[in-house]
Amino acid sequence: MRSSKTFDSEAAIAAIGSGFLDLTLPKSAWTHAAHFAATVWLLSYRKDLDLPRDMPQLIRRYNEATGTANSDNGGYHETITQASIRAARAFLAADPGGSLLRSCNALMSSPLGDPDWLLTYWSRPCLYSVAARRSWIEPDIRPLPF
């Protein structure tokens, strides 16, 4: 990776995606950029997975393997996960056939690269509520554009 937000190679992105799946990705490497890189890689290369359905359990399993409790205060967050999958899917659809490297770097250079991008659509109290962590909550500021 060039910085915390962009990647040097498709191999680096694939390593994040496969490390996430096989539980070998170090917890310290599970950054905002890594979350999106894993999602883009999974959407591109793991067509056997239905990410809106499968990602929750994959993240919970990864969290447990790296010592992160999935609770009402930490770990898996349903609204953030589902919004991020929708964002990544829409980003990829806007450039069909684009390279994985270009797509990930463009995504991270967009407003989605800001870890607080969701606060454009949700208020902090709504997004970080127990209800939003447990299940999908519609944005309370403005609808998602995708």
N, CA, C and O atoms as a GROMACS GRO file, in nm:
protein
  584
    1MET      N    1   0.083  -0.117   0.000
    1MET     CA    2   0.000   0.000   0.000
    1MET      C    3   0.088   0.124   0.000
    1MET      O    4   0.190   0.128   0.069
    2ARG      N    5   0.049   0.225  -0.078
    2ARG     CA    6   0.119   0.354  -0.084
    2ARG      C    7   0.098   0.435   0.042
    2ARG      O    8   0.193   0.488   0.099
    3SER      N    9  -0.025   0.444   0.085
    3SER     CA   10  -0.061   0.516   0.206
    3SER      C   11  -0.172   0.437   0.273
    3SER      O   12  -0.201   0.325   0.233
    4SER      N   13  -0.231   0.495   0.374
    4SER     CA   14  -0.340   0.423   0.440
    4SER      C   15  -0.466   0.418   0.354
    4SER      O   16  -0.561   0.348   0.387
    5LYS      N   17  -0.467   0.494   0.242
    5LYS     CA   18  -0.589   0.503   0.163
    5LYS      C   19  -0.577   0.446   0.022
    5LYS      O   20  -0.680   0.419  -0.040
    6THR      N   21  -0.458   0.426  -0.031
    6THR     CA   22  -0.445   0.374  -0.167
    6THR      C   23  -0.355   0.251  -0.168
    6THR      O   24  -0.282   0.224  -0.072
    7PHE      N   25  -0.362   0.178  -0.277
    7PHE     CA   26  -0.293   0.051  -0.288
    7PHE      C   27  -0.195   0.054  -0.404
    7PHE      O   28  -0.217   0.124  -0.503
    8ASP      N   29  -0.087  -0.022  -0.393
    8ASP     CA   30   0.017  -0.029  -0.496
    8ASP      C   31  -0.008  -0.137  -0.600
    8ASP      O   32   0.043  -0.130  -0.711
    9SER      N   33  -0.088  -0.239  -0.563
    9SER     CA   34  -0.104  -0.351  -0.655
    9SER      C   35  -0.234  -0.425  -0.628
    9SER      O   36  -0.292  -0.416  -0.519
   10GLU      N   37  -0.278  -0.497  -0.730
   10GLU     CA   38  -0.395  -0.583  -0.711
   10GLU      C   39  -0.363  -0.696  -0.613
   10GLU      O   40  -0.451  -0.745  -0.542
   11ALA      N   41  -0.237  -0.738  -0.610
   11ALA     CA   42  -0.196  -0.844  -0.517
   11ALA      C   43  -0.218  -0.799  -0.372
   11ALA      O   44  -0.258  -0.879  -0.287
   12ALA      N   45  -0.190  -0.672  -0.343
   12ALA     CA   46  -0.211  -0.621  -0.208
   12ALA      C   47  -0.359  -0.624  -0.171
   12ALA      O   48  -0.395  -0.656  -0.057
   13ILE      N   49  -0.444  -0.592  -0.266
   13ILE     CA   50  -0.589  -0.594  -0.243
   13ILE      C   51  -0.636  -0.739  -0.225
   13ILE      O   52  -0.716  -0.768  -0.135
   14ALA      N   53  -0.588  -0.827  -0.309
   14ALA     CA   54  -0.624  -0.969  -0.299
   14ALA      C   55  -0.578  -1.027  -0.166
   14ALA      O   56  -0.647  -1.110  -0.107
   15ALA      N   57  -0.462  -0.984  -0.118
   15ALA     CA   58  -0.411  -1.032   0.011
   15ALA      C   59  -0.502  -0.990   0.125
   15ALA      O   60  -0.522  -1.065   0.220
   16ILE      N   61  -0.558  -0.871   0.116
   16ILE     CA   62  -0.653  -0.825   0.218
   16ILE      C   63  -0.779  -0.910   0.211
   16ILE      O   64  -0.827  -0.960   0.313
   17GLY      N   65  -0.834  -0.926   0.091
   17GLY     CA   66  -0.956  -1.004   0.076
   17GLY      C   67  -0.940  -1.148   0.120
   17GLY      O   68  -1.023  -1.200   0.194
   18SER      N   69  -0.834  -1.212   0.075
   18SER     CA   70  -0.815  -1.353   0.112
   18SER      C   71  -0.775  -1.366   0.260
   18SER      O   72  -0.815  -1.461   0.326
   19GLY      N   73  -0.697  -1.270   0.310
   19GLY     CA   74  -0.660  -1.272   0.452
   19GLY      C   75  -0.781  -1.253   0.543
   19GLY      O   76  -0.789  -1.311   0.651
   20PHE      N   77  -0.873  -1.170   0.498
   20PHE     CA   78  -0.999  -1.154   0.571
   20PHE      C   79  -1.076  -1.285   0.574
   20PHE      O   80  -1.124  -1.328   0.678
   21LEU      N   81  -1.088  -1.349   0.458
   21LEU     CA   82  -1.165  -1.474   0.450
   21LEU      C   83  -1.101  -1.588   0.528
   21LEU      O   84  -1.170  -1.663   0.597
   22ASP      N   85  -0.968  -1.600   0.518
   22ASP     CA   86  -0.904  -1.714   0.586
   22ASP      C   87  -0.854  -1.680   0.726
   22ASP      O   88  -0.784  -1.759   0.790
   23LEU      N   89  -0.891  -1.560   0.773
   23LEU     CA   90  -0.865  -1.516   0.910
   23LEU      C   91  -0.717  -1.494   0.940
   23LEU      O   92  -0.676  -1.502   1.056
   24THR      N   93  -0.636  -1.468   0.837
   24THR     CA   94  -0.494  -1.443   0.858
   24THR      C   95  -0.459  -1.294   0.851
   24THR      O   96  -0.345  -1.257   0.882
   25LEU      N   97  -0.553  -1.209   0.812
   25LEU     CA   98  -0.526  -1.065   0.806
   25LEU      C   99  -0.512  -1.013   0.949
   25LEU      O  100  -0.603  -1.030   1.030
   26PRO      N  101  -0.398  -0.950   0.981
   26PRO     CA  102  -0.382  -0.898   1.117
   26PRO      C  103  -0.488  -0.792   1.149
   26PRO      O  104  -0.527  -0.714   1.062
   27LYS      N  105  -0.531  -0.790   1.272
   27LYS     CA  106  -0.632  -0.694   1.315
   27LYS      C  107  -0.587  -0.551   1.285
   27LYS      O  108  -0.669  -0.468   1.247
   28SER      N  109  -0.458  -0.522   1.301
   28SER     CA  110  -0.407  -0.387   1.276
   28SER      C  111  -0.420  -0.347   1.129
   28SER      O  112  -0.418  -0.228   1.098
   29ALA      N  113  -0.434  -0.444   1.040
   29ALA     CA  114  -0.449  -0.416   0.897
   29ALA      C  115  -0.595  -0.398   0.856
   29ALA      O  116  -0.623  -0.365   0.741
   30TRP      N  117  -0.688  -0.418   0.948
   30TRP     CA  118  -0.832  -0.410   0.918
   30TRP      C  119  -0.878  -0.264   0.932
   30TRP      O  120  -0.952  -0.230   1.024
   31THR      N  121  -0.831  -0.182   0.841
   31THR     CA  122  -0.857  -0.038   0.839
   31THR      C  123  -0.982  -0.007   0.755
   31THR      O  124  -1.043  -0.097   0.697
   32HIS      N  125  -1.018   0.119   0.751
   32HIS     CA  126  -1.128   0.162   0.664
   32HIS      C  127  -1.100   0.123   0.519
   32HIS      O  128  -1.186   0.068   0.450
   33ALA      N  129  -0.978   0.151   0.472
   33ALA     CA  130  -0.941   0.116   0.335
   33ALA      C  131  -0.947  -0.035   0.314
   33ALA      O  132  -0.991  -0.081   0.209
   34ALA      N  133  -0.904  -0.112   0.412
   34ALA     CA  134  -0.907  -0.258   0.401
   34ALA      C  135  -1.051  -0.310   0.396
   34ALA      O  136  -1.079  -0.406   0.324
   35HIS      N  137  -1.140  -0.250   0.471
   35HIS     CA  138  -1.281  -0.291   0.465
   35HIS      C  139  -1.334  -0.277   0.322
   35HIS      O  140  -1.397  -0.368   0.269
   36PHE      N  141  -1.307  -0.162   0.261
   36PHE     CA  142  -1.355  -0.142   0.123
   36PHE      C  143  -1.279  -0.230   0.025
   36PHE      O  144  -1.340  -0.283  -0.068
   37ALA      N  145  -1.148  -0.247   0.043
   37ALA     CA  146  -1.071  -0.332  -0.048
   37ALA      C  147  -1.124  -0.476  -0.043
   37ALA      O  148  -1.140  -0.539  -0.147
   38ALA      N  149  -1.150  -0.526   0.076
   38ALA     CA  150  -1.204  -0.662   0.089
   38ALA      C  151  -1.341  -0.671   0.021
   38ALA      O  152  -1.370  -0.769  -0.047
   39THR      N  153  -1.424  -0.571   0.040
   39THR     CA  154  -1.557  -0.571  -0.020
   39THR      C  155  -1.549  -0.569  -0.172
   39THR      O  156  -1.617  -0.646  -0.240
   40VAL      N  157  -1.465  -0.480  -0.227
   40VAL     CA  158  -1.450  -0.472  -0.373
   40VAL      C  159  -1.392  -0.603  -0.427
   40VAL      O  160  -1.437  -0.652  -0.530
   41TRP      N  161  -1.295  -0.660  -0.358
   41TRP     CA  162  -1.236  -0.787  -0.402
   41TRP      C  163  -1.342  -0.898  -0.400
   41TRP      O  164  -1.353  -0.976  -0.494
   42LEU      N  165  -1.418  -0.905  -0.292
   42LEU     CA  166  -1.521  -1.009  -0.281
   42LEU      C  167  -1.628  -0.991  -0.389
   42LEU      O  168  -1.670  -1.089  -0.451
   43LEU      N  169  -1.670  -0.867  -0.413
   43LEU     CA  170  -1.770  -0.843  -0.519
   43LEU      C  171  -1.715  -0.881  -0.656
   43LEU      O  172  -1.791  -0.925  -0.743
   44SER      N  173  -1.586  -0.863  -0.676
   44SER     CA  174  -1.525  -0.889  -0.806
   44SER      C  175  -1.486  -1.035  -0.828
   44SER      O  176  -1.498  -1.087  -0.940
   45TYR      N  177  -1.441  -1.102  -0.723
   45TYR     CA  178  -1.383  -1.236  -0.741
   45TYR      C  179  -1.456  -1.348  -0.670
   45TYR      O  180  -1.426  -1.465  -0.694
   46ARG      N  181  -1.549  -1.317  -0.583
   46ARG     CA  182  -1.621  -1.423  -0.512
   46ARG      C  183  -1.770  -1.413  -0.543
   46ARG      O  184  -1.852  -1.382  -0.457
   47LYS      N  185  -1.800  -1.441  -0.670
   47LYS     CA  186  -1.939  -1.433  -0.717
   47LYS      C  187  -2.028  -1.536  -0.648
   47LYS      O  188  -2.151  -1.526  -0.653
   48ASP      N  189  -1.965  -1.637  -0.584
   48ASP     CA  190  -2.041  -1.738  -0.512
   48ASP      C  191  -2.100  -1.683  -0.381
   48ASP      O  192  -2.188  -1.745  -0.321
   49LEU      N  193  -2.051  -1.568  -0.339
   49LEU     CA  194  -2.101  -1.508  -0.215
   49LEU      C  195  -2.208  -1.403  -0.247
   49LEU      O  196  -2.196  -1.328  -0.344
   50ASP      N  197  -2.308  -1.399  -0.166
   50ASP     CA  198  -2.410  -1.294  -0.170
   50ASP      C  199  -2.373  -1.202  -0.053
   50ASP      O  200  -2.411  -1.229   0.061
   51LEU      N  201  -2.300  -1.094  -0.082
   51LEU     CA  202  -2.243  -1.014   0.026
   51LEU      C  203  -2.345  -0.957   0.123
   51LEU      O  204  -2.320  -0.961   0.244
   52PRO      N  205  -2.458  -0.903   0.078
   52PRO     CA  206  -2.553  -0.854   0.179
   52PRO      C  207  -2.595  -0.965   0.277
   52PRO      O  208  -2.621  -0.938   0.394
   53ARG      N  209  -2.601  -1.086   0.230
   53ARG     CA  210  -2.638  -1.199   0.316
   53ARG      C  211  -2.518  -1.254   0.392
   53ARG      O  212  -2.528  -1.282   0.511
   54ASP      N  213  -2.404  -1.271   0.323
   54ASP     CA  214  -2.290  -1.344   0.380
   54ASP      C  215  -2.191  -1.258   0.458
   54ASP      O  216  -2.125  -1.308   0.549
   55MET      N  217  -2.179  -1.130   0.424
   55MET     CA  218  -2.078  -1.046   0.488
   55MET      C  219  -2.097  -1.033   0.639
   55MET      O  220  -1.998  -1.033   0.711
   56PRO      N  221  -2.220  -1.021   0.689
   56PRO     CA  222  -2.234  -1.011   0.834
   56PRO      C  223  -2.164  -1.125   0.909
   56PRO      O  224  -2.090  -1.101   1.004
   57GLN      N  225  -2.188  -1.248   0.867
   57GLN     CA  226  -2.124  -1.360   0.936
   57GLN      C  227  -1.974  -1.363   0.912
   57GLN      O  228  -1.897  -1.399   1.002
   58LEU      N  229  -1.930  -1.325   0.793
   58LEU     CA  230  -1.786  -1.321   0.766
   58LEU      C  231  -1.716  -1.220   0.856
   58LEU      O  232  -1.608  -1.249   0.909
   59ILE      N  233  -1.776  -1.104   0.874
   59ILE     CA  234  -1.716  -1.003   0.962
   59ILE      C  235  -1.720  -1.049   1.107
   59ILE      O  236  -1.621  -1.033   1.179
   60ARG      N  237  -1.830  -1.104   1.150
   60ARG     CA  238  -1.839  -1.153   1.289
   60ARG      C  239  -1.732  -1.259   1.316
   60ARG      O  240  -1.667  -1.259   1.420
   61ARG      N  241  -1.715  -1.348   1.220
   61ARG     CA  242  -1.616  -1.456   1.235
   61ARG      C  243  -1.474  -1.398   1.240
   61ARG      O  244  -1.393  -1.439   1.322
   62TYR      N  245  -1.446  -1.301   1.152
   62TYR     CA  246  -1.315  -1.236   1.152
   62TYR      C  247  -1.293  -1.164   1.286
   62TYR      O  248  -1.186  -1.175   1.346
   63ASN      N  249  -1.394  -1.090   1.331
   63ASN     CA  250  -1.380  -1.019   1.459
   63ASN      C  251  -1.348  -1.115   1.572
   63ASN      O  252  -1.257  -1.090   1.651
   64GLU      N  253  -1.421  -1.224   1.579
   64GLU     CA  254  -1.396  -1.323   1.685
   64GLU      C  255  -1.255  -1.380   1.676
   64GLU      O  256  -1.190  -1.400   1.778
   65ALA      N  257  -1.209  -1.406   1.555
   65ALA     CA  258  -1.074  -1.462   1.536
   65ALA      C  259  -0.964  -1.364   1.575
   65ALA      O  260  -0.853  -1.406   1.609
   66THR      N  261  -0.994  -1.234   1.571
   66THR     CA  262  -0.894  -1.134   1.605
   66THR      C  263  -0.918  -1.072   1.743
   66THR      O  264  -0.858  -0.970   1.777
   67GLY      N  265  -1.004  -1.134   1.821
   67GLY     CA  266  -1.025  -1.090   1.958
   67GLY      C  267  -1.117  -0.971   1.975
   67GLY      O  268  -1.114  -0.905   2.079
   68THR      N  269  -1.199  -0.943   1.876
   68THR     CA  270  -1.296  -0.833   1.885
   68THR      C  271  -1.433  -0.891   1.914
   68THR      O  272  -1.485  -0.973   1.838
   69ALA      N  273  -1.491  -0.847   2.023
   69ALA     CA  274  -1.625  -0.895   2.058
   69ALA      C  275  -1.729  -0.830   1.968
   69ALA      O  276  -1.721  -0.710   1.938
   70ASN      N  277  -1.825  -0.907   1.927
   70ASN     CA  278  -1.941  -0.856   1.854
   70ASN      C  279  -2.050  -0.832   1.957
   70ASN      O  280  -2.115  -0.925   2.005
   71SER      N  281  -2.070  -0.704   1.990
   71SER     CA  282  -2.162  -0.670   2.097
   71SER      C  283  -2.242  -0.546   2.058
   71SER      O  284  -2.231  -0.496   1.946
   72ASP      N  285  -2.322  -0.498   2.151
   72ASP     CA  286  -2.397  -0.376   2.127
   72ASP      C  287  -2.308  -0.252   2.127
   72ASP      O  288  -2.353  -0.143   2.092
   73ASN      N  289  -2.182  -0.269   2.164
   73ASN     CA  290  -2.090  -0.155   2.173
   73ASN      C  291  -1.972  -0.164   2.078
   73ASN      O  292  -1.896  -0.068   2.066
   74GLY      N  293  -1.953  -0.275   2.014
   74GLY     CA  294  -1.837  -0.291   1.927
   74GLY      C  295  -1.851  -0.411   1.836
   74GLY      O  296  -1.944  -0.491   1.846
   75GLY      N  297  -1.754  -0.422   1.745
   75GLY     CA  298  -1.756  -0.533   1.651
   75GLY      C  299  -1.851  -0.507   1.536
   75GLY      O  300  -1.860  -0.395   1.486
   76TYR      N  301  -1.921  -0.610   1.494
   76TYR     CA  302  -2.006  -0.601   1.376
   76TYR      C  303  -2.112  -0.493   1.387
   76TYR      O  304  -2.172  -0.473   1.493
   77HIS      N  305  -2.133  -0.421   1.272
   77HIS     CA  306  -2.233  -0.313   1.265
   77HIS      C  307  -2.311  -0.330   1.134
   77HIS      O  308  -2.257  -0.307   1.026
   78GLU      N  309  -2.436  -0.370   1.146
   78GLU     CA  310  -2.519  -0.402   1.029
   78GLU      C  311  -2.539  -0.284   0.934
   78GLU      O  312  -2.522  -0.299   0.813
   79THR      N  313  -2.575  -0.168   0.984
   79THR     CA  314  -2.604  -0.054   0.896
   79THR      C  315  -2.478  -0.010   0.821
   79THR      O  316  -2.484   0.016   0.701
   80ILE      N  317  -2.367  -0.002   0.890
   80ILE     CA  318  -2.241   0.038   0.823
   80ILE      C  319  -2.203  -0.066   0.718
   80ILE      O  320  -2.162  -0.030   0.608
   81THR      N  321  -2.216  -0.192   0.751
   81THR     CA  322  -2.180  -0.298   0.656
   81THR      C  323  -2.267  -0.293   0.531
   81THR      O  324  -2.215  -0.293   0.419
   82GLN      N  325  -2.397  -0.287   0.549
   82GLN     CA  326  -2.486  -0.289   0.433
   82GLN      C  327  -2.471  -0.162   0.348
   82GLN      O  328  -2.476  -0.169   0.226
   83ALA      N  329  -2.453  -0.047   0.412
   83ALA     CA  330  -2.432   0.077   0.336
   83ALA      C  331  -2.301   0.070   0.258
   83ALA      O  332  -2.295   0.115   0.143
   84SER      N  333  -2.199   0.014   0.318
   84SER     CA  334  -2.069   0.004   0.250
   84SER      C  335  -2.074  -0.093   0.132
   84SER      O  336  -2.012  -0.068   0.029
   85ILE      N  337  -2.147  -0.202   0.146
   85ILE     CA  338  -2.164  -0.295   0.034
   85ILE      C  339  -2.237  -0.225  -0.080
   85ILE      O  340  -2.197  -0.237  -0.196
   86ARG      N  341  -2.343  -0.152  -0.049
   86ARG     CA  342  -2.417  -0.078  -0.152
   86ARG      C  343  -2.327   0.024  -0.220
   86ARG      O  344  -2.331   0.039  -0.342
   87ALA      N  345  -2.246   0.094  -0.142
   87ALA     CA  346  -2.156   0.195  -0.198
   87ALA      C  347  -2.052   0.132  -0.290
   87ALA      O  348  -2.028   0.181  -0.400
   88ALA      N  349  -1.991   0.023  -0.245
   88ALA     CA  350  -1.889  -0.044  -0.326
   88ALA      C  351  -1.950  -0.101  -0.454
   88ALA      O  352  -1.890  -0.090  -0.561
   89ARG      N  353  -2.066  -0.161  -0.443
   89ARG     CA  354  -2.133  -0.217  -0.561
   89ARG      C  355  -2.165  -0.107  -0.662
   89ARG      O  356  -2.144  -0.125  -0.782
   90ALA      N  357  -2.215   0.006  -0.616
   90ALA     CA  358  -2.247   0.118  -0.705
   90ALA      C  359  -2.120   0.175  -0.768
   90ALA      O  360  -2.120   0.212  -0.885
   91PHE      N  361  -2.015   0.182  -0.691
   91PHE     CA  362  -1.889   0.234  -0.743
   91PHE      C  363  -1.836   0.144  -0.854
   91PHE      O  364  -1.791   0.193  -0.958
   92LEU      N  365  -1.840   0.013  -0.834
   92LEU     CA  366  -1.795  -0.081  -0.936
   92LEU      C  367  -1.884  -0.076  -1.060
   92LEU      O  368  -1.834  -0.087  -1.172
   93ALA      N  369  -2.013  -0.060  -1.041
   93ALA     CA  370  -2.105  -0.056  -1.155
   93ALA      C  371  -2.082   0.067  -1.243
   93ALA      O  372  -2.112   0.065  -1.362
   94ALA      N  373  -2.029   0.173  -1.184
   94ALA     CA  374  -2.003   0.295  -1.260
   94ALA      C  375  -1.882   0.281  -1.353
   94ALA      O  376  -1.865   0.361  -1.445
   95ASP      N  377  -1.799   0.179  -1.330
   95ASP     CA  378  -1.681   0.156  -1.413
   95ASP      C  379  -1.668   0.006  -1.440
   95ASP      O  380  -1.571  -0.057  -1.398
   96PRO      N  381  -1.766  -0.053  -1.511
   96PRO     CA  382  -1.760  -0.197  -1.536
   96PRO      C  383  -1.636  -0.233  -1.617
   96PRO      O  384  -1.599  -0.164  -1.712
   97GLY      N  385  -1.573  -0.339  -1.578
   97GLY     CA  386  -1.454  -0.384  -1.648
   97GLY      C  387  -1.328  -0.311  -1.606
   97GLY      O  388  -1.220  -0.338  -1.659
   98GLY      N  389  -1.339  -0.219  -1.511
   98GLY     CA  390  -1.221  -0.150  -1.462
   98GLY      C  391  -1.132  -0.244  -1.381
   98GLY      O  392  -1.179  -0.346  -1.330
   99SER      N  393  -1.007  -0.210  -1.370
   99SER     CA  394  -0.917  -0.296  -1.292
   99SER      C  395  -0.948  -0.284  -1.144
   99SER      O  396  -0.996  -0.180  -1.098
  100LEU      N  397  -0.920  -0.388  -1.071
  100LEU     CA  398  -0.940  -0.390  -0.927
  100LEU      C  399  -0.859  -0.278  -0.862
  100LEU      O  400  -0.910  -0.208  -0.774
  101LEU      N  401  -0.735  -0.261  -0.903
  101LEU     CA  402  -0.648  -0.158  -0.847
  101LEU      C  403  -0.706  -0.019  -0.872
  101LEU      O  404  -0.716   0.062  -0.780
  102ARG      N  405  -0.743   0.008  -0.995
  102ARG     CA  406  -0.799   0.140  -1.028
  102ARG      C  407  -0.928   0.163  -0.951
  102ARG      O  408  -0.950   0.272  -0.898
  103SER      N  409  -1.013   0.063  -0.944
  103SER     CA  410  -1.140   0.078  -0.874
  103SER      C  411  -1.119   0.107  -0.725
  103SER      O  412  -1.181   0.198  -0.670
  104CYS      N  413  -1.033   0.030  -0.661
  104CYS     CA  414  -1.009   0.052  -0.517
  104CYS      C  415  -0.947   0.188  -0.491
  104CYS      O  416  -0.988   0.258  -0.398
  105ASN      N  417  -0.850   0.226  -0.571
  105ASN     CA  418  -0.786   0.356  -0.549
  105ASN      C  419  -0.881   0.471  -0.579
  105ASN      O  420  -0.879   0.572  -0.509
  106ALA      N  421  -0.963   0.458  -0.682
  106ALA     CA  422  -1.062   0.562  -0.711
  106ALA      C  423  -1.165   0.571  -0.599
  106ALA      O  424  -1.204   0.681  -0.560
  107LEU      N  425  -1.208   0.458  -0.549
  107LEU     CA  426  -1.304   0.458  -0.438
  107LEU      C  427  -1.244   0.528  -0.317
  107LEU      O  428  -1.310   0.609  -0.254
  108MET      N  429  -1.119   0.496  -0.284
  108MET     CA  430  -1.057   0.556  -0.166
  108MET      C  431  -1.024   0.703  -0.188
  108MET      O  432  -1.008   0.776  -0.090
  109SER      N  433  -1.015   0.749  -0.311
  109SER     CA  434  -0.992   0.891  -0.341
  109SER      C  435  -1.123   0.968  -0.348
  109SER      O  436  -1.122   1.091  -0.356
  110SER      N  437  -1.235   0.898  -0.344
  110SER     CA  438  -1.367   0.960  -0.348
  110SER      C  439  -1.410   0.996  -0.204
  110SER      O  440  -1.337   0.966  -0.110
  111PRO      N  441  -1.525   1.057  -0.188
  111PRO     CA  442  -1.574   1.084  -0.052
  111PRO      C  443  -1.588   0.957   0.034
  111PRO      O  444  -1.584   0.966   0.156
  112LEU      N  445  -1.603   0.841  -0.030
  112LEU     CA  446  -1.613   0.716   0.046
  112LEU      C  447  -1.483   0.682   0.119
  112LEU      O  448  -1.484   0.603   0.213
  113GLY      N  449  -1.372   0.741   0.076
  113GLY     CA  450  -1.244   0.718   0.140
  113GLY      C  451  -1.234   0.781   0.278
  113GLY      O  452  -1.144   0.747   0.356
  114ASP      N  453  -1.324   0.870   0.309
  114ASP     CA  454  -1.327   0.933   0.441
  114ASP      C  455  -1.403   0.839   0.535
  114ASP      O  456  -1.519   0.806   0.508
  115PRO      N  457  -1.341   0.796   0.643
  115PRO     CA  458  -1.412   0.705   0.734
  115PRO      C  459  -1.544   0.760   0.788
  115PRO      O  460  -1.628   0.683   0.834
  116ASP      N  461  -1.563   0.891   0.782
  116ASP     CA  462  -1.688   0.950   0.830
  116ASP      C  463  -1.790   0.974   0.718
  116ASP      O  464  -1.884   1.051   0.738
  117TRP      N  465  -1.772   0.911   0.602
  117TRP     CA  466  -1.862   0.936   0.489
  117TRP      C  467  -2.009   0.908   0.523
  117TRP      O  468  -2.098   0.973   0.469
  118LEU      N  469  -2.032   0.814   0.610
  118LEU     CA  470  -2.170   0.778   0.644
  118LEU      C  471  -2.244   0.890   0.719
  118LEU      O  472  -2.367   0.895   0.719
  119LEU      N  473  -2.168   0.980   0.782
  119LEU     CA  474  -2.230   1.089   0.858
  119LEU      C  475  -2.289   1.197   0.767
  119LEU      O  476  -2.349   1.293   0.815
  120THR      N  477  -2.272   1.180   0.637
  120THR     CA  478  -2.342   1.265   0.540
  120THR      C  479  -2.489   1.222   0.530
  120THR      O  480  -2.574   1.301   0.490
  121TYR      N  481  -2.517   1.097   0.565
  121TYR     CA  482  -2.649   1.038   0.549
  121TYR      C  483  -2.719   1.009   0.682
  121TYR      O  484  -2.842   1.014   0.691
  122TRP      N  485  -2.641   0.978   0.784
  122TRP     CA  486  -2.695   0.947   0.916
  122TRP      C  487  -2.640   1.045   1.019
  122TRP      O  488  -2.524   1.087   1.009
  123SER      N  489  -2.721   1.079   1.116
  123SER     CA  490  -2.670   1.154   1.230
  123SER      C  491  -2.586   1.057   1.314
  123SER      O  492  -2.608   0.936   1.311
  124ARG      N  493  -2.492   1.110   1.386
  124ARG     CA  494  -2.406   1.026   1.470
  124ARG      C  495  -2.489   0.944   1.570
  124ARG      O  496  -2.465   0.824   1.584
  125PRO      N  497  -2.586   1.006   1.640
  125PRO     CA  498  -2.665   0.924   1.734
  125PRO      C  499  -2.741   0.810   1.667
  125PRO      O  500  -2.751   0.700   1.723
  126CYS      N  501  -2.793   0.835   1.549
  126CYS     CA  502  -2.866   0.730   1.478
  126CYS      C  503  -2.771   0.620   1.432
  126CYS      O  504  -2.795   0.501   1.456
  127LEU      N  505  -2.663   0.659   1.364
  127LEU     CA  506  -2.570   0.559   1.308
  127LEU      C  507  -2.505   0.474   1.416
  127LEU      O  508  -2.486   0.354   1.397
  128TYR      N  509  -2.471   0.534   1.526
  128TYR     CA  510  -2.400   0.460   1.630
  128TYR      C  511  -2.492   0.407   1.740
  128TYR      O  512  -2.448   0.374   1.850
  129SER      N  513  -2.620   0.399   1.709
  129SER     CA  514  -2.716   0.342   1.804
  129SER      C  515  -2.707   0.189   1.803
  129SER      O  516  -2.657   0.128   1.708
  130VAL      N  517  -2.754   0.130   1.909
  130VAL     CA  518  -2.761  -0.017   1.917
  130VAL      C  519  -2.851  -0.070   1.806
  130VAL      O  520  -2.822  -0.174   1.746
  131ALA      N  521  -2.960   0.000   1.779
  131ALA     CA  522  -3.053  -0.046   1.674
  131ALA      C  523  -2.983  -0.052   1.539
  131ALA      O  524  -3.002  -0.148   1.464
  132ALA      N  525  -2.901   0.048   1.505
  132ALA     CA  526  -2.830   0.049   1.376
  132ALA      C  527  -2.720  -0.056   1.373
  132ALA      O  528  -2.688  -0.108   1.266
  133ARG      N  529  -2.664  -0.086   1.486
  133ARG     CA  530  -2.561  -0.191   1.493
  133ARG      C  531  -2.626  -0.328   1.470
  133ARG      O  532  -2.566  -0.415   1.406
  134ARG      N  533  -2.744  -0.347   1.521
  134ARG     CA  534  -2.811  -0.478   1.513
  134ARG      C  535  -2.882  -0.502   1.381
  134ARG      O  536  -2.887  -0.615   1.333
  135SER      N  537  -2.939  -0.396   1.320
  135SER     CA  538  -3.015  -0.414   1.197
  135SER      C  539  -3.008  -0.288   1.112
  135SER      O  540  -2.966  -0.182   1.159
  136TRP      N  541  -3.049  -0.302   0.986
  136TRP     CA  542  -3.047  -0.190   0.893
  136TRP      C  543  -3.140  -0.080   0.940
  136TRP      O  544  -3.257  -0.104   0.972
  137ILE      N  545  -3.087   0.041   0.945
  137ILE     CA  546  -3.165   0.160   0.976
  137ILE      C  547  -3.149   0.255   0.858
  137ILE      O  548  -3.037   0.284   0.816
  138GLU      N  549  -3.260   0.304   0.805
  138GLU     CA  550  -3.255   0.400   0.694
  138GLU      C  551  -3.186   0.528   0.739
  138GLU      O  552  -3.197   0.566   0.856
  139PRO      N  553  -3.117   0.596   0.649
  139PRO     CA  554  -3.053   0.723   0.684
  139PRO      C  555  -3.155   0.823   0.737
  139PRO      O  556  -3.269   0.829   0.690
  140ASP      N  557  -3.113   0.903   0.835
  140ASP     CA  558  -3.204   1.002   0.893
  140ASP      C  559  -3.172   1.145   0.849
  140ASP      O  560  -3.242   1.238   0.889
  141ILE      N  561  -3.066   1.163   0.767
  141ILE     CA  562  -3.035   1.297   0.716
  141ILE      C  563  -3.079   1.309   0.571
  141ILE      O  564  -3.153   1.401   0.535
  142ARG      N  565  -3.034   1.217   0.489
  142ARG     CA  566  -3.077   1.213   0.348
  142ARG      C  567  -3.055   1.072   0.296
  142ARG      O  568  -2.972   0.998   0.349
  143PRO      N  569  -3.130   1.034   0.192
  143PRO     CA  570  -3.119   0.897   0.139
  143PRO      C  571  -2.982   0.873   0.074
  143PRO      O  572  -2.919   0.965   0.022
  144LEU      N  573  -2.940   0.750   0.078
  144LEU     CA  574  -2.819   0.712   0.005
  144LEU      C  575  -2.843   0.731  -0.144
  144LEU      O  576  -2.954   0.709  -0.192
  145PRO      N  577  -2.740   0.772  -0.219
  145PRO     CA  578  -2.759   0.794  -0.363
  145PRO      C  579  -2.751   0.666  -0.445
  145PRO      O  580  -2.762   0.671  -0.568
  146PHE      N  581  -2.733   0.554  -0.380
  146PHE     CA  582  -2.720   0.427  -0.451
  146PHE      C  583  -2.806   0.322  -0.384
  146PHE      O  584  -2.809   0.207  -0.428
   0.00000   0.00000   0.00000
